[in-house]
Amino acid sequence: LQDVQPAVWQRIEVPGTYSFWDLHVALTDVFGWWDSHLHEWNVPNPETGAMDRQGIWDEDDPEITMDWEVDIAARFLPGKVVQVIHQYDFGDGWVHLVEFEGAHPKEKGVAYPRCLEGENACPPDDCGGPWGYEELLEILDDPTHEEYADRLEWLGSMKGIDGKKFDPRHFDPAEVHFDDPEKRWQVAFNDKAMTPDMRMYEIFRRMGME
């Protein structure tokens, strides 16, 4: 994640059959974000070298290709280190640098996607981007700040936990839960209801919004 301190990164493994939509869902899941904002990929074209834009197509922005129509295997080529940019929430301005490190055969008995490792907590969704997150941490570090109590209450609702437990240095791969990207797509574009097996359902349940 760009422009954030303490530095935030994760290493994940996903199926080689994933589309860029599927990878987007995995990224928002590993960050614990709601996935309630627009996103965009900037992906180098292996034939032209130009940066292709992928995301949610808009008639006002026809250059964007729907990311569920582009397989990651077509852009993440074995033997080559490929870096792509993932943008999320154009208001907050989150930018991920996503690097393809390689491919290997599926391991027997392993469920994918999976998070292997990472460092530091992911900023809460809707906190104002890198600069808003910096301000949030400064306020949480000062119990005498006039906004301290309000930010704790807000943070608790966003994370579904007691805001006092938020530790910017904490990250545990075992706590990551991945949604089914097809189900997420149905919720986002086909007016389907969330189901209890979805991470988003649990977040909204805790907020009384399911």
Secondary structure, DSSP 8 states (H G I E B T S, - for coil): -TT-SS--EEEEE--TT-BHHHHHHHHHHHHT----S-EEEEEE-TTT--EEEEES-BTTBTT-EEGGGSBGGGTS-TTS-EEEEEEE-TTTTEEEEEEE-------TT--SSEEEEEES----TTS-HHHHHHHHHHHHT-TTSTTHHHHHHHHHHHHTS-GGG--TT---GGG-----HHHHHHHHHS-----TTSHHHHHHHHTT--
